[in-house]
Amino acid sequence: MKVVYARCAGLDVHKTTVHVCVRIRAAGSNRIRTDFAQFCTYTEDLERLRAFLRKHSVRRLVMESTGVFWKPVWNVLEQSSWKFDLALVNPQHVHALPGRKTDQQDCHRLAELGQYDLLRASFIPPVTIRELREITRRRTHLQGDLNRLVNRIGRLLETANVKLSSVVSSITGKTGMLILKALAG
């Protein structure tokens, strides 16, 4: 197989740790040197991870999308002035291949498959789009919370035999709120 990336790193990301394997092909030969490291997932540790990868002159990074744990790692590496070629891969694609299963072996396997460019990266939108998506999701959740609260108030009024929803179109509208304030006070 042809090595596509002379220097590639595989990151096995967990909740509290990141296991890293850096594979470096020696110039002019087929010998590959590997270097392993482990980092915690606090910001300072992720910055040390970034420095470690920069020290090894790695551009191509491959990591699995494990829940939300990959996001802080991605964000720290993405903001680096040293422009990494980040690839987020679906764990099912990696684990569908036969083989072993330890953290060190996982990161080594990711680095190896990444070095030969055998993994398809997921699409990750730019930072601005990701931020807009977060705002939109937050607004949707808040709207759902508001609807649940209004429905709860309506059910509470019904159990107290106050038929406010039969008299006004919206219990949180101007008239409905005036009636609720009068009932409360």
C-alpha positions as CSV (number, residue, x, y, z in Angstrom):
1,M,0.0,0.0,0.0
2,K,1.1,3.5,-0.7
3,V,1.7,5.9,2.2
4,V,-0.3,9.0,1.5
5,Y,0.7,11.0,4.6
6,A,4.3,10.7,5.7
7,R,3.2,11.9,9.2
8,C,-0.1,11.0,10.6
9,A,-1.6,10.8,14.1
10,G,-4.5,8.7,15.4
11,L,-6.4,10.0,18.5
12,D,-8.5,7.6,20.6
13,V,-10.7,10.1,22.5
14,H,-12.4,9.3,25.8
15,K,-14.2,11.3,28.4
16,T,-11.0,12.0,30.5
17,T,-8.1,10.9,28.2
18,V,-6.8,11.1,24.7
19,H,-4.5,8.3,23.5
20,V,-2.3,9.4,20.7
21,C,-0.2,7.5,18.2
22,V,2.1,9.4,15.8
23,R,3.3,7.4,12.7
24,I,6.3,9.0,10.9
25,R,7.7,7.5,7.7
26,A,11.4,8.1,7.4
27,A,12.4,10.2,4.3
28,G,13.6,8.0,1.5
29,S,12.7,4.7,3.1
30,N,9.7,2.6,4.1
31,R,10.6,2.4,7.8
32,I,7.8,3.8,10.0
33,R,8.5,5.1,13.5
34,T,5.7,5.3,16.0
35,D,5.4,7.5,19.1
36,F,2.7,7.0,21.7
37,A,1.4,9.5,24.3
38,Q,-1.6,10.0,26.5
39,F,-3.2,13.3,27.6
40,C,-6.0,14.4,29.8
41,T,-9.0,16.3,28.3
42,Y,-8.6,19.6,30.3
43,T,-7.9,22.6,28.1
44,E,-4.2,22.9,29.3
45,D,-3.7,19.2,28.5
46,L,-5.2,19.5,25.0
47,E,-2.9,22.5,24.4
48,R,0.0,20.2,25.4
49,L,-1.4,17.7,22.9
50,R,-1.4,20.3,20.2
51,A,2.2,21.2,21.1
52,F,3.2,17.5,21.0
53,L,1.7,17.1,17.5
54,R,3.3,20.3,16.3
55,K,6.7,19.1,17.7
56,H,6.3,16.0,15.5
57,S,5.3,18.1,12.5
58,V,2.1,16.2,12.1
59,R,-0.5,17.6,9.8
60,R,-3.0,14.7,9.3
61,L,-5.0,13.8,12.4
62,V,-7.6,11.1,12.6
63,M,-10.1,10.6,15.5
64,E,-13.3,8.8,16.1
65,S,-16.6,10.7,16.8
66,T,-17.2,9.4,20.3
67,G,-20.3,11.1,21.7
68,V,-19.5,14.7,22.5
69,F,-16.0,13.9,23.8
70,W,-14.3,14.7,20.4
71,K,-15.6,18.2,20.3
72,P,-13.2,19.9,22.8
73,V,-10.3,18.1,21.2
74,W,-11.4,19.2,17.7
75,N,-11.9,22.8,18.9
76,V,-8.5,23.2,20.4
77,L,-6.7,21.6,17.4
78,E,-8.8,23.5,14.9
79,Q,-7.8,26.9,16.5
80,S,-4.1,26.1,16.1
81,S,-2.0,28.4,14.0
82,W,-0.4,25.2,12.7
83,K,-3.1,24.1,10.4
84,F,-3.9,20.5,11.1
85,D,-5.7,18.4,8.5
86,L,-8.4,17.0,10.9
87,A,-10.5,14.0,10.0
88,L,-13.4,12.8,12.1
89,V,-14.4,9.2,11.3
90,N,-17.4,7.1,12.2
91,P,-16.4,4.5,14.8
92,Q,-18.5,1.9,13.0
93,H,-16.3,2.2,9.9
94,V,-13.2,1.6,12.0
95,H,-14.6,-1.2,14.2
96,A,-16.1,-3.0,11.2
97,L,-12.6,-3.9,10.3
98,P,-11.3,-7.1,12.1
99,G,-8.7,-6.6,14.8
100,R,-7.8,-5.9,18.4
101,K,-9.3,-3.5,20.9
102,T,-7.2,-1.5,23.4
103,D,-6.7,2.2,23.6
104,Q,-3.2,2.1,22.3
105,Q,-4.1,-0.3,19.5
106,D,-7.1,1.8,18.6
107,C,-5.0,5.0,18.2
108,H,-2.3,3.1,16.3
109,R,-4.9,1.6,14.0
110,L,-6.5,5.1,13.4
111,A,-3.0,6.5,12.6
112,E,-2.2,3.6,10.3
113,L,-5.5,3.8,8.4
114,G,-5.2,7.5,8.2
115,Q,-1.6,7.3,6.9
116,Y,-2.8,5.2,4.0
117,D,-5.9,7.4,3.6
118,L,-8.3,4.4,4.0
119,L,-10.9,6.2,6.2
120,R,-13.6,8.6,5.0
121,A,-13.9,11.7,7.1
122,S,-17.3,13.0,8.2
123,F,-18.3,16.5,7.2
124,I,-17.8,19.1,10.0
125,P,-19.2,22.5,9.2
126,P,-17.2,25.7,9.8
127,V,-17.2,27.2,13.2
128,T,-19.7,29.9,12.4
129,I,-22.2,27.3,11.1
130,R,-21.7,25.2,14.2
131,E,-22.3,28.2,16.4
132,L,-25.5,29.0,14.6
133,R,-26.7,25.4,14.9
134,E,-26.1,25.5,18.7
135,I,-28.1,28.8,19.0
136,T,-30.9,27.3,16.9
137,R,-30.9,24.1,19.0
138,R,-30.9,26.2,22.2
139,R,-33.9,28.2,21.0
140,T,-35.8,25.1,20.1
141,H,-35.2,23.6,23.6
142,L,-36.2,26.9,25.3
143,Q,-39.4,27.0,23.2
144,G,-40.2,23.4,24.2
145,D,-39.7,24.3,27.8
146,L,-42.0,27.3,27.5
147,N,-44.7,25.2,25.8
148,R,-44.5,22.5,28.6
149,L,-44.8,25.2,31.3
150,V,-47.8,26.8,29.6
151,N,-49.5,23.4,29.2
152,R,-48.7,22.7,32.9
153,I,-50.4,25.9,34.0
154,G,-53.4,25.1,31.8
155,R,-53.7,21.6,33.4
156,L,-53.4,23.1,36.9
157,L,-56.1,25.6,36.2
158,E,-58.4,22.8,34.8
159,T,-57.9,20.7,37.9
160,A,-58.9,23.7,40.0
161,N,-62.0,24.0,37.8
162,V,-60.8,27.4,36.3
163,K,-61.8,27.2,32.6
164,L,-59.5,30.0,31.5
165,S,-58.7,28.3,28.1
166,S,-62.4,28.2,27.3
167,V,-62.6,32.0,27.6
168,V,-59.3,33.2,26.1
169,S,-57.4,32.0,23.1
170,S,-54.1,32.0,24.9
171,I,-53.6,31.8,28.6
172,T,-50.2,33.6,28.2
173,G,-51.6,36.4,26.1
174,K,-52.4,39.8,27.4
175,T,-55.9,39.1,28.7
176,G,-54.9,35.6,30.0
177,M,-52.0,37.1,32.0
178,L,-54.2,39.8,33.5
179,I,-56.7,37.2,34.6
180,L,-53.9,35.0,36.0
181,K,-52.4,38.0,37.9
182,A,-55.9,38.8,39.3
183,L,-56.4,35.1,40.4
184,A,-52.9,35.1,42.1
185,G,-53.3,38.4,43.8
